Amino acid sequence: MDDFGTGYSSLSYLRSFCFDKIKVDQSFVKRLDEGPDSSPIVRAIADIGFSFGIMTCAEGVETQEQLNCLMQEGYTEVQGFLLGRPIPASEIASRLLEMPDTGTPR
């Protein structure tokens, strides 16, 4: 379920449909740096995901502090400019070939 916590992403959908991931909306992640009001929401979404056995992803991670908070709350995935900028699809193959070989399968 994308953009969880906003728009049409109702809690009742978690019972009605079989989701394998909850992606918390970036508006909550951005506010983690602004004050304490988003932290309880971010924590509650992580708890819901854990309770349902659903992976949790946070979008819009731009600072190390946000990443630290999300990791502490138990998020299983994050995405955002802190980890990498978007690239055109035509560059993906060459970027993968440039990655160092760590000895682990990709």
C-alpha positions as CSV (number, residue, x, y, z in Angstrom):
1,M,0.0,0.0,0.0
2,D,1.6,3.2,-1.2
3,D,1.5,6.6,0.6
4,F,0.1,5.0,3.7
5,G,-1.4,7.5,6.1
6,T,-2.8,9.9,3.4
7,G,-5.6,10.0,0.9
8,Y,-7.4,6.8,0.3
9,S,-5.0,4.5,2.2
10,S,-7.4,3.6,5.0
11,L,-6.6,1.2,7.9
12,S,-9.6,-0.9,6.8
13,Y,-7.8,-1.7,3.5
14,L,-5.3,-3.8,5.6
15,R,-8.1,-6.2,6.5
16,S,-9.8,-6.1,3.0
17,F,-6.7,-6.7,0.8
18,C,-3.6,-8.8,1.0
19,F,-0.7,-6.3,1.1
20,D,3.0,-7.4,1.3
21,K,4.3,-3.9,2.1
22,I,3.2,-0.7,3.7
23,K,5.0,2.4,2.3
24,V,4.6,5.4,4.7
25,D,4.1,8.7,2.9
26,Q,7.1,11.0,2.8
27,S,5.2,13.8,4.4
28,F,5.6,12.0,7.7
29,V,9.3,11.2,7.2
30,K,10.1,14.9,6.3
31,R,8.4,16.0,9.5
32,L,10.7,13.8,11.7
33,D,13.2,16.6,11.5
34,E,10.7,19.3,12.4
35,G,9.4,18.2,15.7
36,P,7.9,15.3,17.7
37,D,4.4,15.2,16.1
38,S,5.3,12.8,13.3
39,S,7.4,10.3,15.3
40,P,4.3,8.7,17.0
41,I,2.7,8.2,13.5
42,V,5.8,6.7,12.0
43,R,6.2,4.4,15.0
44,A,2.5,3.3,14.8
45,I,2.8,2.5,11.1
46,A,5.9,0.4,11.9
47,D,4.0,-1.4,14.7
48,I,1.1,-2.1,12.4
49,G,3.4,-3.6,9.8
50,F,5.1,-5.8,12.4
51,S,1.7,-6.9,13.8
52,F,0.4,-7.9,10.3
53,G,3.7,-9.4,9.2
54,I,4.0,-6.8,6.5
55,M,7.2,-5.2,5.4
56,T,7.4,-1.4,6.0
57,C,9.1,1.1,3.7
58,A,9.6,4.8,4.4
59,E,9.9,7.1,1.4
60,G,11.6,10.5,1.2
61,V,14.5,9.8,3.5
62,E,16.9,12.7,3.0
63,T,18.9,13.0,6.3
64,Q,20.9,10.6,8.4
65,E,18.7,11.6,11.4
66,Q,15.6,10.4,9.5
67,L,17.3,7.1,8.6
68,N,18.4,6.6,12.2
69,C,14.9,7.2,13.5
70,L,13.4,4.8,11.0
71,M,15.9,2.1,11.7
72,Q,15.2,2.5,15.4
73,E,11.5,2.1,14.8
74,G,12.0,-1.1,12.8
75,Y,11.4,-0.1,9.2
76,T,12.5,-2.9,6.9
77,E,13.1,-0.7,3.8
78,V,13.8,3.0,3.1
79,Q,14.1,5.0,-0.1
80,G,15.2,8.6,-0.7
81,F,17.9,11.0,-1.8
82,L,20.1,10.1,1.1
83,L,20.6,6.7,-0.4
84,G,20.6,7.6,-4.1
85,R,19.2,9.9,-6.7
86,P,16.9,8.8,-9.4
87,I,18.5,7.9,-12.7
88,P,17.2,7.3,-16.2
89,A,16.3,3.7,-17.0
90,S,18.9,3.7,-19.8
91,E,21.7,4.1,-17.2
92,I,20.7,1.2,-14.9
93,A,22.7,-1.5,-16.7
94,S,25.9,0.5,-16.8
95,R,25.6,1.4,-13.1
96,L,25.1,-2.2,-12.2
97,L,28.2,-3.2,-14.1
98,E,30.2,-0.4,-12.3
99,M,29.3,-1.8,-8.9
100,P,32.2,-3.4,-7.0
101,D,32.1,-7.2,-6.7
102,T,31.6,-8.1,-3.1
103,G,31.5,-11.8,-3.6
104,T,27.7,-12.0,-2.8
105,P,25.0,-12.7,-5.4
106,R,23.1,-9.7,-6.6
